[in-house]
Amino acid sequence: MNLLRKGNKELIKDLNRSLVINMVRIQGNISRTDIAKETGLGLSTITNIIDDLIKENLVSEIGTGESHGGRKPVLLKFNGDFGIIVGLKIEKQQVKMCLSNLEGKILHKNQFSYSLTGENQLAAIIIEKLDSFIKQNECVSKIVGIGIATPGLVDQESNEVIYSPILKVDHGDLKPIGRHFDVPLFIDNDANVFALAEKWVGIGREYRNFIGVTVGAGVGSGIVIDNMLFRGDFGGAGELGHITIYQGDRLCYCGQRGCLELYASDTYLVHEAERMVSIGVPTLLESFTPITPECIVMAAQRGDKYAQELLVKQGENLALGIKNMVHLFNPEAVILGGEGLREENFLLKGLQKELAVHFFVKHPRKLQFKISQLGDDVWLIGACALVVSHLFKVPIYK
């Protein structure tokens, strides 16, 4: 449980420092005078804080700006190369990893495959591979934190994957990774991490309120409200894949029936394609063994109307869940991403058809629907953003 710190001089000093460093970090090319105007803090307070940050090599002076009468202002920039962040994306059969600076610039990346034969092996495997990766790139002393994106239900306080049917992990303890490298470790659900990446360096920078939706092996969402990621009580907010869209229908692994994930994920595509082949539908998919989501996309691109209709239906189903989120949170935008966007045209056709009608459609401020431009790196960038958001968060808790 987080307890609020008492309002004393030390807290005020820490708050002011956090305010200043985040302004320099996020805005960049800003002067001491502009920071004072934006924050309402006295120029002497700003000067003292900036002097300390320059001594610590977190901030540097980069030249002068235009004068509006009087001396030209000295511009400041955050030193993104002060430290290195490790970002990890855990998937069903592989782990992607990267080294990034503090501004989200990926410096090095790699990946490795794995298989688990016993309990709690995942942390040991990651440590071995990551150790070699870090040493290979000669940056051990500059590592300031590790961020991990993983599918499933995550307990951030215990750094534990409570339950992940995609990874087939139950109560997977990843704390040994942080202990081994002696740096802070932060773990979050991959949909939350997706939203963090978009807010940090992606389309999400344009919006105060948006929902990041991911589709692929699962379906998830990360909710940003007033520029802050909303996690709920223990980090479970945004479980879009387990919104019920068909009452009393298929049984989901979570124990419910009719979950969205059963009708909008990769598994849905494969099951429906296999069903079509089994009943003799004249589709190109009958020539593929096994049938994979990539095969379905390939058939659709070759003009197979059944594969095309299947992808459109997936989009329509996904939109049913997204509309529920839109009605609950009234966001400015929905940003879509994930490995499920292998072929956008048909899925988006279904999405846009269904999203054309919702309760807010007559309001002059139209819901914006965007596709992530960050590609597969979005997960690694988001994992690094997870670390940065903790390193520079406002220190109001003990």
ZAVEX-551883 format. One line per field, with one value per residue (C-alpha): residue in one letter; x, y, z. Coordinates in steps of 0.1 Angstrom, whole numbers, plus 5000, padded with zeros to 4 digits. Example, Ala and Ser with C-alpha at 12.3 -4.5 7.8 and 13.67 -1.06 7.14 Angstrom:
res = A / S
east = 5123 / 5137
north = 4955 / 4989
up = 5078 / 5071
This chain:
res = M / N / L / L / R / K / G / N / K / E / L / I / K / D / L / N / R / S / L / V / I / N / M / V / R / I / Q / G / N / I / S / R / T / D / I / A / K / E / T / G / L / G / L / S / T / I / T / N / I / I / D / D / L / I / K / E / N / L / V / S / E / I / G / T / G / E / S / H / G / G / R / K / P / V / L / L / K / F / N / G / D / F / G / I / I / V / G / L / K / I / E / K / Q / Q / V / K / M / C / L / S / N / L / E / G / K / I / L / H / K / N / Q / F / S / Y / S / L / T / G / E / N / Q / L / A / A / I / I / I / E / K / L / D / S / F / I / K / Q / N / E / C / V / S / K / I / V / G / I / G / I / A / T / P / G / L / V / D / Q / E / S / N / E / V / I / Y / S / P / I / L / K / V / D / H / G / D / L / K / P / I / G / R / H / F / D / V / P / L / F / I / D / N / D / A / N / V / F / A / L / A / E / K / W / V / G / I / G / R / E / Y / R / N / F / I / G / V / T / V / G / A / G / V / G / S / G / I / V / I / D / N / M / L / F / R / G / D / F / G / G / A / G / E / L / G / H / I / T / I / Y / Q / G / D / R / L / C / Y / C / G / Q / R / G / C / L / E / L / Y / A / S / D / T / Y / L / V / H / E / A / E / R / M / V / S / I / G / V / P / T / L / L / E / S / F / T / P / I / T / P / E / C / I / V / M / A / A / Q / R / G / D / K / Y / A / Q / E / L / L / V / K / Q / G / E / N / L / A / L / G / I / K / N / M / V / H / L / F / N / P / E / A / V / I / L / G / G / E / G / L / R / E / E / N / F / L / L / K / G / L / Q / K / E / L / A / V / H / F / F / V / K / H / P / R / K / L / Q / F / K / I / S / Q / L / G / D / D / V / W / L / I / G / A / C / A / L / V / V / S / H / L / F / K / V / P / I / Y / K
east = 5000 / 5014 / 5012 / 5013 / 5044 / 5039 / 5040 / 5074 / 5103 / 5119 / 5088 / 5083 / 5119 / 5115 / 5082 / 5098 / 5128 / 5105 / 5084 / 5114 / 5132 / 5100 / 5094 / 5129 / 5126 / 5093 / 5094 / 5132 / 5149 / 5134 / 5149 / 5149 / 5126 / 5101 / 5102 / 5095 / 5065 / 5051 / 5055 / 5049 / 5082 / 5106 / 5135 / 5160 / 5144 / 5145 / 5182 / 5192 / 5175 / 5189 / 5224 / 5221 / 5208 / 5237 / 5262 / 5245 / 5247 / 5210 / 5205 / 5228 / 5228 / 5226 / 5228 / 5207 / 5172 / 5157 / 5157 / 5124 / 5143 / 5173 / 5198 / 5192 / 5178 / 5200 / 5182 / 5182 / 5180 / 5175 / 5205 / 5188 / 5222 / 5226 / 5215 / 5205 / 5172 / 5166 / 5132 / 5118 / 5088 / 5078 / 5059 / 5047 / 5079 / 5103 / 5116 / 5125 / 5150 / 5165 / 5188 / 5174 / 5184 / 5162 / 5143 / 5131 / 5158 / 5165 / 5203 / 5205 / 5179 / 5179 / 5156 / 5158 / 5135 / 5128 / 5108 / 5099 / 5101 / 5097 / 5083 / 5100 / 5125 / 5116 / 5136 / 5167 / 5166 / 5161 / 5190 / 5214 / 5205 / 5202 / 5236 / 5253 / 5234 / 5243 / 5280 / 5282 / 5272 / 5294 / 5270 / 5267 / 5275 / 5249 / 5218 / 5193 / 5163 / 5146 / 5110 / 5091 / 5060 / 5041 / 5006 / 4984 / 4975 / 5004 / 5009 / 5033 / 5040 / 5053 / 5067 / 5048 / 5029 / 4998 / 4982 / 4990 / 4973 / 4992 / 5025 / 5011 / 5026 / 5009 / 5025 / 5057 / 5082 / 5104 / 5120 / 5153 / 5160 / 5161 / 5181 / 5207 / 5214 / 5208 / 5185 / 5148 / 5125 / 5091 / 5065 / 5032 / 5006 / 5016 / 4984 / 4993 / 5029 / 5015 / 4996 / 5027 / 5047 / 5021 / 5019 / 5057 / 5067 / 5037 / 5004 / 4992 / 5012 / 4984 / 4957 / 4950 / 4925 / 4928 / 4925 / 4953 / 4938 / 4960 / 4949 / 4968 / 4973 / 4950 / 4929 / 4937 / 4936 / 4955 / 4935 / 4950 / 4930 / 4943 / 4977 / 4980 / 4977 / 4947 / 4955 / 4926 / 4929 / 4957 / 4966 / 4938 / 4919 / 4914 / 4908 / 4890 / 4894 / 4871 / 4842 / 4812 / 4798 / 4778 / 4759 / 4759 / 4782 / 4817 / 4836 / 4867 / 4898 / 4889 / 4857 / 4833 / 4813 / 4812 / 4844 / 4855 / 4888 / 4870 / 4858 / 4885 / 4919 / 4943 / 4927 / 4893 / 4907 / 4923 / 4893 / 4869 / 4892 / 4895 / 4857 / 4852 / 4876 / 4860 / 4826 / 4839 / 4838 / 4857 / 4885 / 4922 / 4928 / 4922 / 4957 / 4974 / 4986 / 4985 / 4963 / 4979 / 4968 / 4995 / 4979 / 4945 / 4960 / 4978 / 4946 / 4927 / 4954 / 4951 / 4914 / 4898 / 4865 / 4860 / 4893 / 4885 / 4850 / 4866 / 4890 / 4861 / 4841 / 4870 / 4871 / 4833 / 4836 / 4866 / 4846 / 4818 / 4842 / 4858 / 4824 / 4818 / 4851 / 4842 / 4808 / 4824 / 4854 / 4845 / 4881 / 4894 / 4909 / 4914 / 4949 / 4950 / 4981 / 4995 / 5006 / 4970 / 4974 / 4992 / 4969 / 4949 / 4925 / 4899 / 4900 / 4897 / 4868 / 4849 / 4861 / 4851 / 4817 / 4808 / 4824 / 4804 / 4775 / 4778 / 4761 / 4785 / 4785 / 4764 / 4787 / 4809 / 4840 / 4845 / 4862 / 4895 / 4906 / 4943 / 4967 / 5000 / 5031 / 5056 / 5056 / 5069 / 5092 / 5061 / 5064 / 5101 / 5096 / 5067 / 5087 / 5114 / 5087 / 5076 / 5110 / 5111 / 5076 / 5088 / 5122 / 5107 / 5074 / 5062 / 5075 / 5044 / 5044 / 5066
north = 5000 / 5034 / 5061 / 5098 / 5116 / 5144 / 5180 / 5192 / 5212 / 5180 / 5169 / 5204 / 5204 / 5169 / 5180 / 5211 / 5191 / 5165 / 5193 / 5210 / 5179 / 5166 / 5199 / 5199 / 5162 / 5164 / 5198 / 5203 / 5235 / 5255 / 5283 / 5288 / 5318 / 5298 / 5270 / 5297 / 5310 / 5275 / 5263 / 5294 / 5288 / 5316 / 5321 / 5316 / 5282 / 5272 / 5283 / 5263 / 5231 / 5234 / 5240 / 5207 / 5189 / 5202 / 5190 / 5156 / 5155 / 5151 / 5184 / 5205 / 5239 / 5237 / 5273 / 5304 / 5312 / 5344 / 5375 / 5393 / 5423 / 5419 / 5390 / 5359 / 5330 / 5300 / 5268 / 5236 / 5200 / 5167 / 5143 / 5112 / 5094 / 5097 / 5061 / 5030 / 5011 / 4975 / 4967 / 4932 / 4918 / 4883 / 4863 / 4827 / 4812 / 4841 / 4871 / 4904 / 4927 / 4961 / 4987 / 5023 / 5057 / 5077 / 5093 / 5061 / 5058 / 5021 / 5016 / 4978 / 4950 / 4912 / 4882 / 4846 / 4816 / 4796 / 4766 / 4759 / 4724 / 4733 / 4760 / 4795 / 4788 / 4820 / 4844 / 4822 / 4820 / 4857 / 4865 / 4843 / 4858 / 4894 / 4892 / 4882 / 4909 / 4937 / 4927 / 4924 / 4960 / 4972 / 4992 / 4973 / 5004 / 5026 / 5004 / 5023 / 5000 / 4971 / 4972 / 4941 / 4938 / 4905 / 4892 / 4882 / 4894 / 4912 / 4922 / 4952 / 4953 / 4917 / 4917 / 4885 / 4872 / 4861 / 4843 / 4842 / 4815 / 4827 / 4821 / 4791 / 4807 / 4807 / 4828 / 4834 / 4853 / 4877 / 4895 / 4876 / 4896 / 4929 / 4914 / 4899 / 4932 / 4953 / 4978 / 4986 / 4962 / 4971 / 4948 / 4955 / 4940 / 4944 / 4964 / 4990 / 4991 / 4997 / 5027 / 5040 / 5038 / 5057 / 5084 / 5087 / 5089 / 5079 / 5092 / 5093 / 5125 / 5144 / 5133 / 5137 / 5108 / 5078 / 5040 / 5019 / 4986 / 4956 / 4926 / 4894 / 4863 / 4881 / 4913 / 4941 / 4978 / 5004 / 5034 / 5069 / 5095 / 5130 / 5119 / 5092 / 5055 / 5041 / 5007 / 5002 / 4987 / 4962 / 4968 / 4949 / 4978 / 4975 / 4937 / 4943 / 4907 / 4896 / 4918 / 4895 / 4901 / 4869 / 4857 / 4819 / 4811 / 4797 / 4790 / 4811 / 4800 / 4826 / 4807 / 4831 / 4825 / 4847 / 4868 / 4892 / 4874 / 4843 / 4863 / 4888 / 4872 / 4851 / 4820 / 4830 / 4834 / 4800 / 4782 / 4797 / 4790 / 4753 / 4751 / 4765 / 4739 / 4711 / 4718 / 4720 / 4758 / 4764 / 4785 / 4787 / 4779 / 4741 / 4740 / 4752 / 4728 / 4740 / 4770 / 4801 / 4838 / 4845 / 4819 / 4836 / 4870 / 4855 / 4839 / 4872 / 4891 / 4865 / 4873 / 4846 / 4861 / 4837 / 4847 / 4884 / 4880 / 4863 / 4892 / 4917 / 4898 / 4898 / 4936 / 4939 / 4917 / 4937 / 4969 / 4957 / 4956 / 4989 / 5006 / 4995 / 5011 / 5043 / 5045 / 5040 / 5064 / 5088 / 5090 / 5115 / 5087 / 5049 / 5038 / 5003 / 4981 / 4946 / 4916 / 4911 / 4940 / 4919 / 4930 / 4961 / 4966 / 4939 / 4940 / 4979 / 4976 / 4957 / 4979 / 5011 / 4998 / 4989 / 5020 / 5043 / 5040 / 5048 / 5070 / 5100 / 5099 / 5132 / 5152 / 5177 / 5164 / 5132 / 5101 / 5097 / 5062 / 5058 / 5030 / 5029 / 5039 / 5024 / 4989 / 4959 / 4982 / 4995 / 4968 / 4975 / 5013 / 5008 / 4986 / 5013 / 5040 / 5019 / 5025 / 5062 / 5068 / 5054 / 5071 / 5105 / 5102 / 5128 / 5116 / 5120 / 5085 / 5069
up = 5000 / 4990 / 5018 / 5011 / 5023 / 5047 / 5033 / 5046 / 5030 / 5017 / 4999 / 4984 / 4972 / 4956 / 4940 / 4925 / 4912 / 4896 / 4880 / 4865 / 4852 / 4836 / 4819 / 4804 / 4796 / 4778 / 4762 / 4755 / 4742 / 4770 / 4791 / 4828 / 4824 / 4804 / 4831 / 4858 / 4838 / 4831 / 4867 / 4887 / 4906 / 4914 / 4890 / 4918 / 4927 / 4890 / 4887 / 4918 / 4906 / 4870 / 4884 / 4904 / 4874 / 4852 / 4879 / 4878 / 4840 / 4837 / 4819 / 4796 / 4781 / 4743 / 4731 / 4731 / 4719 / 4703 / 4725 / 4731 / 4746 / 4768 / 4770 / 4748 / 4769 / 4775 / 4763 / 4782 / 4771 / 4790 / 4786 / 4773 / 4773 / 4810 / 4815 / 4796 / 4800 / 4792 / 4776 / 4773 / 4755 / 4766 / 4740 / 4738 / 4724 / 4723 / 4742 / 4725 / 4742 / 4736 / 4751 / 4749 / 4761 / 4784 / 4755 / 4739 / 4712 / 4708 / 4706 / 4703 / 4700 / 4699 / 4705 / 4715 / 4716 / 4747 / 4760 / 4796 / 4811 / 4848 / 4871 / 4874 / 4847 / 4827 / 4850 / 4848 / 4810 / 4807 / 4831 / 4811 / 4777 / 4789 / 4808 / 4775 / 4755 / 4780 / 4782 / 4744 / 4741 / 4769 / 4789 / 4822 / 4844 / 4827 / 4832 / 4853 / 4851 / 4834 / 4820 / 4810 / 4788 / 4792 / 4783 / 4812 / 4846 / 4864 / 4900 / 4898 / 4935 / 4936 / 4900 / 4894 / 4864 / 4882 / 4853 / 4816 / 4795 / 4764 / 4781 / 4800 / 4832 / 4866 / 4893 / 4874 / 4896 / 4877 / 4907 / 4903 / 4871 / 4890 / 4918 / 4894 / 4877 / 4909 / 4892 / 4896 / 4877 / 4865 / 4848 / 4832 / 4809 / 4773 / 4765 / 4792 / 4778 / 4743 / 4756 / 4774 / 4742 / 4723 / 4750 / 4752 / 4715 / 4694 / 4682 / 4719 / 4724 / 4706 / 4731 / 4768 / 4768 / 4745 / 4745 / 4730 / 4717 / 4709 / 4688 / 4681 / 4702 / 4727 / 4728 / 4753 / 4759 / 4778 / 4791 / 4793 / 4812 / 4816 / 4803 / 4830 / 4825 / 4844 / 4859 / 4882 / 4917 / 4910 / 4874 / 4857 / 4840 / 4803 / 4799 / 4767 / 4756 / 4784 / 4778 / 4770 / 4736 / 4731 / 4762 / 4768 / 4738 / 4737 / 4769 / 4774 / 4793 / 4820 / 4828 / 4812 / 4780 / 4750 / 4757 / 4729 / 4726 / 4714 / 4684 / 4676 / 4683 / 4662 / 4677 / 4664 / 4629 / 4629 / 4644 / 4619 / 4590 / 4601 / 4604 / 4569 / 4554 / 4574 / 4559 / 4524 / 4518 / 4485 / 4500 / 4493 / 4529 / 4523 / 4507 / 4539 / 4566 / 4593 / 4589 / 4606 / 4608 / 4582 / 4558 / 4562 / 4553 / 4523 / 4510 / 4515 / 4495 / 4467 / 4464 / 4485 / 4494 / 4523 / 4539 / 4533 / 4549 / 4579 / 4585 / 4580 / 4606 / 4630 / 4627 / 4633 / 4664 / 4677 / 4672 / 4694 / 4723 / 4714 / 4714 / 4749 / 4760 / 4740 / 4758 / 4792 / 4789 / 4761 / 4748 / 4722 / 4702 / 4698 / 4687 / 4673 / 4671 / 4676 / 4655 / 4644 / 4620 / 4595 / 4568 / 4577 / 4549 / 4556 / 4594 / 4593 / 4569 / 4595 / 4623 / 4606 / 4595 / 4631 / 4647 / 4624 / 4648 / 4685 / 4711 / 4706 / 4668 / 4665 / 4688 / 4668 / 4685 / 4665 / 4679 / 4662 / 4651 / 4645 / 4636 / 4656 / 4636 / 4659 / 4644 / 4664 / 4684 / 4702 / 4729 / 4736 / 4736 / 4760 / 4783 / 4784 / 4790 / 4820 / 4836 / 4827 / 4841 / 4874 / 4875 / 4869 / 4886 / 4911 / 4945 / 4966 / 4980 / 5006
